[in-house]
């Protein structure tokens, strides 16, 4: 698809996703005034972000570093959710959870580099991408990049077409460099407690619109998406005291763990390291689980409505333009990560501290980790 065609499809898909969300018809002047007032109250209740999330960069699963075993390089881009805002320990951030889980799934060390920014929007992905590529050890680009973006685009009312254009540009650049890309689509902002009705219904509708459009753009650009909206929505709605952090806007440690569990299988499969793929088994679709090949626009709308759904492109000689593959990969628990020594330091501190000997957590061979595993 050309750029204009993709954006046109994305707009139509966003509209279809919104229609599926129920909700609000034409707004009167009084309703608009009410929503504006509610938005101001919500911003006041949530408040501005305070401080930065704990850093978690480094090598996970260093005990797998043996001759002939490649170090997997993974980067994380996006907004405060990708950065792990709201948790106080590095081990609780999405990056640490995913790097640790990927190391276990692949039986390989994983080097994590997280450049996500609190308050980040899709327009920030360009400089984040540049930073990842510029800081790659020995010029070696990541094997896979995970992106979580969209919430701030919704809250700042960035046009869907503009938002997905920035995202699509980033994915195309990464894929052109041979880097696999997995995008966690826009979360369901209709679960945020400081947001009252009818603004909450609008937030859910806008979130779903953007998530569906993101899927069309990302898959068309060669990446794959995992829908996070309605996956987290019911859990967050039912147990807000557990799933949200203190500001009632960002996820708690438990909320981030739920997102990481949904993303991990797709990240591992993207680089051929999910158990079936690593064993050379075909990635067979399971129709009984709702998995199928279908037009990409339809897959995007379905994914926006059903959380934890992966959408990727068809591959091989039988691949058809404008079609995608919808999957519901099985999730699994991720053990608490052993965070590399120095992971919570700033860039300047890490550069000046030299190498560390490791940090113990638990017993046995996995008790010692290091930031010194050579990149490969």
C-alpha positions in Angstrom: 0.0 0.0 0.0 1.1 3.5 -0.7 1.4 6.1 2.1 -1.9 7.8 1.2 -3.7 4.5 0.8 -2.4 3.3 4.2 -3.6 6.5 5.9 -7.0 6.3 4.2 -7.4 2.7 5.4 -6.2 3.7 8.9 -8.9 6.4 9.0 -11.6 4.0 7.9 -10.5 1.4 10.4 -10.4 3.9 13.2 -14.0 4.9 12.4 -15.1 1.2 12.4 -13.4 0.6 15.7 -15.1 3.6 17.2 -18.5 2.4 16.0 -17.9 -0.9 17.7 -17.2 0.8 21.0 -20.7 2.1 21.6 -20.9 5.5 23.0 -21.5 9.0 22.1 -23.3 10.7 19.2 -23.2 14.3 18.2 -22.2 16.5 21.2 -24.1 19.6 22.1 -22.5 22.8 23.2 -23.4 21.9 26.8 -21.9 18.5 26.5 -18.7 19.9 25.1 -18.4 22.3 28.0 -18.9 19.5 30.5 -16.2 17.4 28.8 -13.8 20.3 28.8 -14.4 20.8 32.6 -14.0 17.1 33.2 -10.7 17.0 31.4 -9.4 19.9 33.6 -10.5 18.1 36.7 -8.9 14.8 35.5 -5.6 16.6 34.8 -5.7 18.2 38.2 -6.4 14.9 39.9 -3.7 13.0 38.1 -1.1 15.8 38.4 2.2 16.1 36.6 4.7 13.4 36.4 7.2 13.5 39.2 10.7 12.2 38.7 11.9 9.5 36.3 11.3 5.8 36.3 14.1 3.5 37.5 16.5 2.5 34.8 16.9 -1.1 33.9 19.4 -1.2 31.1 22.0 -4.0 31.0 22.3 -7.7 30.3 19.7 -10.1 31.6 20.4 -13.9 31.7 24.1 -13.4 31.7 24.5 -17.0 32.9 23.6 -18.1 29.4 26.7 -16.5 28.0 28.7 -19.4 26.7 30.8 -19.7 23.5 28.5 -19.7 20.5 25.5 -18.2 22.2 24.5 -14.9 20.8 23.5 -12.0 23.0 20.1 -10.8 21.9 19.9 -7.0 21.7 16.5 -5.5 22.5 15.5 -1.8 22.7 12.4 -0.2 24.1 10.9 3.0 22.7 7.8 5.0 23.6 6.1 6.8 26.5 5.9 6.6 30.3 4.3 3.1 30.2 7.2 1.8 28.1 9.6 3.5 30.6 7.8 2.0 33.6 6.7 5.2 35.3 5.1 4.6 38.7 7.2 1.7 39.9 10.1 2.2 42.3 12.2 -0.9 41.4 14.0 -1.6 38.1 12.9 -5.2 38.2 9.2 -4.1 38.0 9.6 -2.1 34.7 8.3 -3.5 31.4 11.8 -3.5 29.9 13.3 -5.6 32.7 10.3 -8.0 32.7 10.5 -8.5 28.9 14.3 -8.8 28.8 14.3 -11.4 31.6 11.4 -13.3 30.1 13.1 -13.3 26.6 16.4 -14.5 28.1 14.5 -17.5 29.7 12.6 -18.2 26.5 15.6 -18.1 24.2 18.2 -19.5 26.7 20.4 -16.5 25.7 21.6 -13.3 27.3 19.5 -10.2 26.4 21.0 -6.7 26.4 18.3 -4.1 27.1 18.4 -0.5 26.1 15.4 1.6 27.1 15.0 5.1 25.7 11.3 5.6 26.3 10.4 9.1 27.7 7.8 10.1 30.2 5.2 12.2 28.3 6.4 10.8 25.0 4.2 11.0 21.9 4.5 9.3 18.5 6.3 12.4 17.3 9.2 11.5 19.7 9.9 8.1 18.1 12.2 9.6 15.5 14.8 10.9 18.0 14.4 7.9 20.2 15.2 5.7 17.2 18.3 7.8 16.4 19.5 7.5 20.0 19.1 3.7 19.9 21.0 3.4 16.7 23.7 5.9 17.7 24.4 4.1 21.0 24.5 0.5 19.6 27.6 -1.3 20.8 30.2 -1.6 18.0 27.5 -0.3 15.6 25.4 -3.4 16.1 21.7 -2.6 15.9 19.1 -4.3 18.1 17.6 -7.5 17.0 14.1 -6.4 18.1 12.5 -3.1 19.2 9.4 -3.0 21.4 7.3 0.2 21.3 4.5 1.3 23.6 2.9 4.6 22.5 -0.4 6.3 22.0 -1.8 7.4 25.4 -0.4 10.9 25.2 -1.4 11.3 21.6 -5.0 10.6 22.8 -4.8 13.0 25.8 -3.3 15.7 23.7 -5.8 15.1 20.9 -3.2 14.5 18.2 -5.0 13.6 14.9 -5.0 9.8 14.3 -3.5 10.2 10.8 -0.6 12.3 12.2 0.0 10.0 15.1 0.2 6.8 13.0 2.3 8.5 10.4 5.1 9.1 12.9 4.7 5.5 14.2 4.8 4.1 10.7 7.9 6.1 9.7 9.7 4.7 12.7 8.7 1.1 12.0 9.7 1.4 8.4 13.1 2.7 9.3 13.7 -0.1 11.8 12.5 -2.7 9.4 14.8 -1.3 6.6 17.7 -1.8 9.0 16.7 -5.5 9.5 15.2 -4.9 13.0 12.1 -6.7 14.1 9.4 -4.5 15.6 6.6 -5.2 18.1 4.2 -2.4 19.1 1.9 -2.5 22.1 -1.0 -0.5 20.8 -2.7 2.4 22.6 -4.1 1.3 26.0 -7.8 1.7 27.1 -7.9 5.2 28.7 -11.6 4.5 29.6 -10.4 2.7 32.7 -8.8 5.7 34.3 -10.7 6.5 37.5 -10.0 10.3 37.7 -11.8 10.6 34.3 -15.6 10.9 34.8 -18.4 10.2 32.3 -19.0 11.1 29.6 -15.3 11.9 29.0 -14.4 8.3 30.0 -16.5 6.9 27.2 -14.9 9.3 24.8 -11.5 8.3 26.0 -12.3 4.7 25.4 -13.5 5.4 21.9 -10.5 7.5 21.0 -8.1 4.9 22.4 -9.8 2.2 20.4 -9.7 4.3 17.2 -6.0 4.9 17.6 -5.1 1.3 18.4 -6.9 0.0 15.3 -5.2 2.6 13.1 -1.8 1.8 14.7 -2.2 -1.9 13.7 -2.9 -1.1 10.1 0.1 1.2 9.8 2.5 -1.0 11.8 1.7 -4.2 10.0 1.8 -2.5 6.6 5.3 -1.3 7.5 6.4 -4.8 8.3 6.0 -4.9 12.1 3.5 -6.6 14.3 1.2 -5.3 17.0 -0.2 -6.6 20.3 -3.4 -5.0 21.5 -3.3 -3.9 25.1 -6.5 -1.9 25.4 -9.3 -4.3 26.3 -6.7 -6.9 27.6 -5.9 -4.6 30.5 -9.3 -2.8 30.6 -11.4 -5.4 32.5 -8.6 -6.2 34.9 -7.9 -2.5 35.6 -11.6 -1.7 35.9 -12.2 -4.6 38.4 -9.1 -4.0 40.5 -8.0 -0.4 40.1 -6.3 -0.4 43.5 -4.0 -3.2 42.4 -3.5 -2.5 38.7 -3.0 1.3 38.8 -0.1 3.2 40.5 -0.5 6.0 43.0 -1.5 8.6 40.4 -4.4 6.3 39.2 -3.2 6.9 35.6 -0.1 4.8 35.1 -0.1 1.0 35.7 1.2 -0.5 38.9 3.8 -3.2 39.0 1.0 -5.8 38.6 -0.4 -3.8 35.6 3.0 -3.7 33.9 3.4 -7.5 34.5 0.1 -8.1 32.7 1.2 -6.1 29.7 4.6 -7.8 29.6 3.0 -11.2 29.7 1.0 -10.3 26.6 3.9 -8.8 24.7 6.6 -11.4 25.4 5.4 -14.3 23.2 5.2 -11.9 20.2 8.6 -10.4 20.8 10.2 -13.9 21.1 8.3 -15.2 18.0 9.4 -12.1 16.0 13.1 -13.2 16.3 12.4 -16.9 16.1 13.0 -17.5 19.8 9.6 -18.6 21.0 9.8 -22.3 21.9 7.9 -23.7 18.8 9.8 -21.4 16.4 13.2 -22.2 18.0 12.5 -25.9 17.6 11.8 -25.4 13.9 8.1 -26.1 14.3 5.7 -24.3 12.0 3.8 -21.4 13.6 0.5 -23.1 13.0 -2.8 -21.1 13.3 -5.4 -22.4 15.7 -8.8 -21.7 14.3 -10.5 -22.9 17.6 -8.7 -20.0 19.3 -10.0 -17.5 16.7 -6.7 -17.3 14.8 -6.9 -16.7 11.1 -5.7 -15.0 8.0 -8.0 -12.1 7.1 -8.1 -8.6 5.6 -5.8 -6.4 7.7 -8.6 -3.8 8.3 -10.8 -6.4 9.8 -8.0 -7.9 11.9 -7.2 -4.4 13.2 -10.8 -3.7 14.4 -11.0 -7.2 16.0 -7.7 -6.7 17.8 -8.8 -3.3 19.1 -11.8 -5.0 20.7 -10.0 -8.1 22.1 -6.9 -7.5 24.1 -3.8 -9.7 23.9 -4.3 -10.1 20.2 -1.3 -10.1 17.9 -1.6 -9.0 14.3 1.2 -9.5 11.8 1.6 -9.6 8.1 1.4 -12.6 5.8 4.8 -13.9 4.7 6.1 -16.1 1.9 5.1 -16.5 -1.7 1.4 -16.7 -0.8 1.3 -13.4 1.0 -1.4 -11.0 -0.1 -1.2 -7.2 0.1 -3.6 -5.8 2.6 -4.0 -9.1 4.5 -2.8 -10.0 8.0 -2.6 -12.8 10.4 -4.5 -12.6 13.7 -3.2 -14.7 16.6 -4.0 -15.2 20.3 -0.7 -16.4 21.7 -0.6 -18.2 25.0 0.7 -16.1 27.8 2.9 -17.3 30.6 4.2 -15.9 33.9 7.5 -14.1 34.0 9.8 -14.7 36.9 11.0 -11.7 38.8 14.1 -10.4 37.0 17.6 -10.3 38.3 18.5 -6.8 37.4 22.1 -6.1 36.2 24.3 -4.2 38.6 24.3 -0.5 37.7 21.0 -0.7 35.8 19.5 2.0 38.0 22.3 4.5 37.3 22.1 7.5 35.0 23.9 7.4 31.6 26.7 9.5 33.1 27.0 7.3 36.2 27.0 4.1 34.2 29.8 5.5 31.9 32.0 6.4 34.8 31.5 3.4 36.9 33.3 0.8 34.8 32.2 -2.8 34.9 30.6 -4.5 37.9 31.0 -7.9 39.3 27.3 -8.7 39.5 24.4 -8.6 41.9 23.2 -11.5 43.8 19.6 -12.6 43.9 18.7 -16.0 45.0 21.0 -19.0 44.8 22.7 -21.2 42.3 24.2 -20.3 38.9 21.7 -17.6 38.2 22.6 -15.6 41.3 25.4 -13.7 39.5 24.7 -11.3 36.7 26.8 -8.8 34.9 26.8 -5.8 32.6 30.0 -7.1 31.0 28.7 -9.7 28.6 30.2 -8.8 25.3 27.7 -7.7 22.7 27.5 -10.0 19.7 
